[in-house]
């Protein structure tokens, strides 16, 4: 039985630069890149070398720890560089794109007529398995696991996030086919969360339990939805897939080809005309932002949203999972008497040290300024105001910093992912990097507990 999810704790961040509902196509990049860092803890084993010609959908490398999981090229072309860092860690595989793509052909199949092992084999061979993440730990799903449930959040509440319903309004057949495939892989149910209030384009989706979600960010985080619908206990696994990636899986079964296309939102106060663009996984960031940014500030380009995304530049490449690119001003301007709220009414804060609480509907321009230095944790209750999950965030962070595995387990480390602490990064007066602390703690749990 489906259940509604109503969240009270949280905070909606109203920032300038929301995407208009227009879609344009980005020109084809000369170079694309697959970056192993997008797949946390995956050690790549290369099957190509520099100078090799590849087709779109051809295997580039596989996971050393789980050899059935393959990662494929998004375009046809030539491998021009395998960039390595310290200790010869592979940083990126760069592909010089051909003028047109030739795809590796897989057979068209109806997942409803296949067994679970057959669906799994098709996803693994095509490279689509890389779209599936696992909770706990927020890492790539292991190919031999059977999850107790699969979760898809089609309601994004992060700042300036892409609207899944707008992006997928013309891809419902592919989305339904992807749902049909995923339903074969779990011993439980596929859970699809949509925005509450009003009719959703996903209302008629079959083979999934539909949940309406109400409330401020992070209500759209899949971790919050898991906690409210089917919480994770020690030893259990659930899988998480993004809506566009569900449609990409559906395209595999409908067309027999790996679909690397991505409709993303280019947003932020420093974008001239924020809107949606159709591009390809691994595309050059320079081609995406060329001629689209304002020139009055030094800008920060972010692969993702402003809370959870990673710093990029025009020399970077679109991440494998990213459906949003945000551009905001660098916070490198000193504010005289910055602690005085009436001096800077344009600065947003959840606390009353800023006057922003007087104008709750006003939109703000965020910068990268931390507005203070790192300091001791103080019990103020501010973290609990934005944490809708049944955990004690400050106590969990302390246990993570101490590497106390027993306390981390008792305080709910299996239920969280770094993104669930993104708002805490934003509002906490201690200026701690909460997401980084949680990520390091999860890595410790993988090593010590498995």
Residue pairs with C-beta under 8 A, 6 or more apart in sequence:
1 209
2 209
2 210
2 211
3 211
3 228
3 229
4 196
4 211
4 212
4 213
4 214
5 193
5 211
5 212
5 213
5 214
5 215
5 219
5 224
5 225
5 228
5 229
6 196
6 214
6 215
7 213
7 214
7 215
7 216
7 218
7 219
7 224
7 388
8 215
8 388
9 384
9 385
9 386
9 387
9 388
10 157
10 215
10 216
10 217
10 218
10 219
10 386
10 388
10 423
11 216
11 217
11 350
11 385
11 386
11 423
11 426
11 427
12 157
12 216
12 217
13 159
13 217
13 306
13 307
13 348
13 364
13 366
13 426
14 361
14 362
14 363
14 364
15 159
15 160
15 268
15 269
15 306
15 363
15 364
15 365
15 366
16 268
16 269
16 363
16 364
16 365
17 160
17 267
17 268
17 269
17 270
17 271
17 274
17 326
17 327
17 328
18 160
18 267
18 274
19 160
19 162
19 163
19 265
19 266
19 267
19 274
19 275
19 276
20 273
20 274
20 275
21 163
21 166
21 275
21 276
22 275
22 276
23 263
23 275
23 276
23 277
23 278
24 275
24 276
24 277
24 278
25 277
25 278
25 279
26 277
26 278
26 279
26 283
26 287
26 288
27 287
28 97
28 99
28 280
28 287
29 97
29 280
29 283
29 284
29 287
30 96
30 97
30 284
31 80
31 94
31 95
31 96
31 97
31 284
32 73
32 74
32 75
32 77
32 94
32 95
32 97
32 280
32 281
32 282
32 283
32 284
32 317
33 92
33 93
33 94
33 95
33 282
33 317
34 60
34 71
34 73
34 74
34 92
34 93
34 95
34 281
34 282
34 320
35 91
35 92
35 93
35 282
35 317
35 319
35 320
36 42
36 43
36 44
36 61
36 71
36 90
36 91
36 92
36 93
37 91
38 319
38 320
38 321
39 63
39 71
39 130
39 140
39 320
40 138
40 139
40 140
41 65
41 139
41 140
41 443
41 446
42 63
42 64
42 65
42 69
42 140
43 63
43 64
43 65
44 61
44 62
44 63
44 64
44 71
44 90
45 61
45 62
45 63
45 64
45 67
46 60
46 61
46 82
46 90
46 93
47 59
47 60
47 61
47 62
48 54
48 58
48 59
48 60
48 61
48 79
48 93
49 79
49 82
50 79
50 80
50 81
50 82
51 78
51 79
52 78
52 79
53 77
53 78
53 79
54 60
54 73
54 76
54 77
54 78
54 79
54 95
55 73
55 76
55 101
55 102
55 103
55 104
56 72
56 73
56 74
56 75
56 76
56 101
56 102
56 103
56 104
56 257
56 258
56 260
57 72
57 73
57 103
57 104
57 106
57 126
57 127
57 257
57 258
57 260
58 72
58 73
58 104
59 70
59 71
59 72
59 127
60 71
60 72
60 73
60 79
60 93
61 70
61 71
61 90
61 93
62 68
62 69
62 70
62 71
63 69
63 70
63 71
63 140
66 140
66 142
66 143
66 144
68 124
68 129
68 143
69 124
69 129
69 130
69 140
69 143
70 124
70 125
70 127
70 129
70 130
71 127
71 130
72 104
72 126
72 127
72 258
73 95
74 95
74 260
74 280
74 281
74 282
75 95
75 97
75 98
75 101
75 260
75 280
75 282
76 97
76 98
76 100
76 101
76 102
76 103
77 95
77 96
77 97
77 98
78 95
78 96
78 98
79 93
79 94
79 95
79 96
80 94
80 95
80 96
81 92
81 93
81 94
82 90
82 92
82 93
82 94
83 90
83 91
83 92
83 93
83 94
84 90
84 91
85 91
92 317
95 282
103 257
103 258
104 126
104 257
104 258
105 256
105 257
106 122
106 125
106 126
106 252
106 256
106 257
106 258
107 256
108 253
108 254
108 255
108 256
109 118
109 122
109 253
109 256
110 180
110 253
111 119
111 177
111 180
111 181
111 184
111 253
112 180
114 122
114 184
115 184
116 184
116 185
119 181
119 184
119 185
120 129
120 143
120 185
122 128
122 181
122 252
122 253
123 129
123 132
123 181
123 249
123 252
124 143
126 252
126 258
127 258
128 245
128 248
128 249
128 252
128 258
129 140
129 141
129 143
130 140
130 320
131 241
131 242
131 245
131 246
131 248
131 249
131 321
132 140
132 141
132 239
132 240
132 241
133 139
133 140
133 141
133 239
133 240
133 241
134 140
134 141
134 142
134 145
134 147
134 237
134 238
134 239
134 240
135 151
135 222
135 223
135 226
135 232
135 237
135 238
135 239
135 240
135 414
135 415
135 417
136 232
136 237
136 413
136 414
136 415
136 442
136 445
137 442
137 445
137 446
138 417
138 418
138 419
138 439
138 442
139 446
141 147
141 237
141 239
145 237
146 185
146 186
146 187
146 237
147 185
147 186
147 187
147 188
147 237
147 238
147 239
148 186
148 187
148 188
148 230
148 236
148 237
148 238
149 186
149 188
149 189
149 190
149 191
149 226
149 229
149 230
149 238
149 239
150 182
150 183
150 185
150 186
150 188
150 189
150 190
150 191
150 238
150 239
150 240
150 241
151 190
151 191
151 193
151 222
151 225
151 226
151 229
151 238
151 239
151 240
151 241
152 179
152 182
152 190
152 191
152 192
152 193
152 208
152 222
152 240
152 241
152 242
152 243
152 246
153 193
153 213
153 220
153 221
153 222
153 225
153 242
153 243
154 164
154 165
154 168
154 192
154 193
154 194
154 195
154 200
154 202
154 243
155 164
155 193
155 194
155 195
155 213
155 219
155 220
156 162
156 163
156 164
156 220
157 216
157 217
157 218
157 219
157 220
157 221
158 217
158 218
158 220
158 221
158 305
158 307
158 308
158 324
158 422
159 217
159 305
159 306
159 307
159 326
159 366
160 265
160 267
160 268
160 274
160 305
160 306
160 324
160 326
161 220
161 265
161 305
161 323
161 324
162 263
162 264
162 265
162 276
162 323
162 324
163 265
164 243
164 244
165 194
165 195
165 200
165 201
165 202
166 276
167 243
167 244
167 263
167 276
167 323
168 175
168 201
168 243
168 244
168 247
169 201
171 247
171 250
172 201
172 205
173 250
173 254
174 247
174 248
174 250
174 251
174 254
175 202
175 205
175 243
175 246
175 247
175 250
176 205
176 206
176 207
176 250
177 249
177 250
177 251
177 253
177 254
178 241
178 245
178 246
178 247
178 248
178 249
178 250
178 253
179 190
179 192
179 205
179 206
179 207
179 208
179 246
179 250
180 206
180 207
180 250
181 249
181 250
181 253
182 190
182 239
182 241
182 246
182 249
183 189
183 190
183 207
183 208
185 239
186 239
188 230
189 208
189 209
190 207
190 208
190 209
191 208
191 209
191 211
191 225
191 229
191 230
192 202
192 205
192 208
192 209
192 210
192 211
193 210
193 211
193 212
193 213
193 220
193 222
193 225
194 200
194 202
194 203
194 210
194 211
194 212
194 213
195 212
195 213
196 212
196 213
196 214
197 212
197 214
200 210
200 212
202 210
203 210
211 225
211 229
213 219
213 220
213 225
215 388
217 423
218 224
218 386
218 388
218 419
218 420
218 422
218 423
219 388
221 419
221 420
222 240
223 389
223 415
223 416
223 417
223 419
223 420
224 388
224 389
224 420
226 232
226 238
226 240
226 415
227 388
227 389
227 390
227 415
230 238
231 415
232 238
232 414
232 415
233 414
234 409
234 414
241 249
242 321
242 323
244 262
244 263
244 323
245 321
247 259
248 258
248 259
248 260
248 261
251 257
251 259
252 258
252 259
260 280
260 281
260 282
261 278
261 279
261 280
261 281
262 278
262 279
262 280
262 281
262 318
262 322
262 323
263 276
263 277
263 278
263 279
263 323
264 276
264 277
264 279
264 318
264 322
264 323
264 324
264 325
265 274
265 275
265 276
265 277
265 323
265 324
265 325
266 274
266 275
266 276
266 277
266 288
266 289
266 292
266 324
266 325
266 327
267 274
267 324
267 325
267 326
267 327
268 274
268 302
268 306
268 326
268 327
268 328
269 327
269 328
269 329
269 365
269 366
270 293
270 294
270 297
270 299
270 327
270 328
270 329
271 292
271 293
271 294
271 327
272 292
272 293
272 294
273 292
277 288
279 287
279 288
279 318
280 318
281 318
281 320
282 317
282 318
282 320
283 317
283 318
284 317
284 318
285 301
285 303
285 312
285 313
285 314
285 315
285 316
285 317
285 318
285 325
286 314
286 315
288 318
288 325
289 301
289 314
289 325
289 327
293 299
293 327
297 329
297 330
298 329
298 330
298 332
299 327
299 328
299 329
299 330
300 311
300 327
300 328
300 329
300 330
300 368
301 311
301 312
301 313
301 314
301 316
301 325
301 326
301 327
302 309
302 310
302 311
302 312
302 325
302 326
302 327
302 328
303 309
303 310
303 311
303 312
303 316
303 318
303 319
303 322
303 325
304 310
304 319
304 322
304 324
304 325
304 326
305 324
305 326
306 326
306 328
306 366
307 419
307 422
307 423
307 425
307 426
308 418
308 419
308 422
308 435
309 322
309 324
309 326
310 319
312 325
318 325
328 365
328 366
328 367
328 368
329 365
329 367
329 368
330 367
330 368
331 367
331 368
331 369
331 370
332 368
332 369
333 367
333 369
335 343
335 344
335 369
336 343
337 343
338 344
338 347
338 371
339 353
341 352
341 353
341 354
341 355
342 355
344 354
345 354
345 355
345 356
346 364
346 365
347 354
347 356
347 364
347 371
348 354
348 356
348 364
348 366
349 356
349 357
349 371
349 427
350 382
350 385
350 386
350 426
350 427
351 382
351 427
351 429
356 362
356 364
370 431
372 429
372 431
373 431
374 430
374 431
374 432
375 429
375 430
375 431
376 430
377 394
377 397
377 398
377 430
377 432
378 429
378 430
379 394
380 429
382 427
382 428
382 429
383 393
383 394
383 424
383 427
383 428
384 392
384 393
384 394
385 427
386 423
386 424
386 427
387 393
387 420
387 423
387 424
389 412
389 415
389 416
389 420
390 412
391 411
391 412
391 415
391 416
392 411
393 421
393 424
393 434
395 407
395 411
396 408
396 411
396 412
396 413
396 416
396 438
397 421
397 432
397 434
397 437
397 438
399 407
399 408
399 411
399 413
399 441
400 408
400 413
400 437
400 438
400 440
400 441
401 437
403 441
403 444
405 444
405 445
405 448
405 449
408 441
408 445
409 449
413 438
413 441
413 442
413 445
414 445
416 438
417 438
417 442
418 435
418 436
418 438
418 439
418 442
419 435
420 438
421 434
421 435
421 437
421 438
422 434
422 435
424 434
425 432
425 433
425 434
425 435
428 434
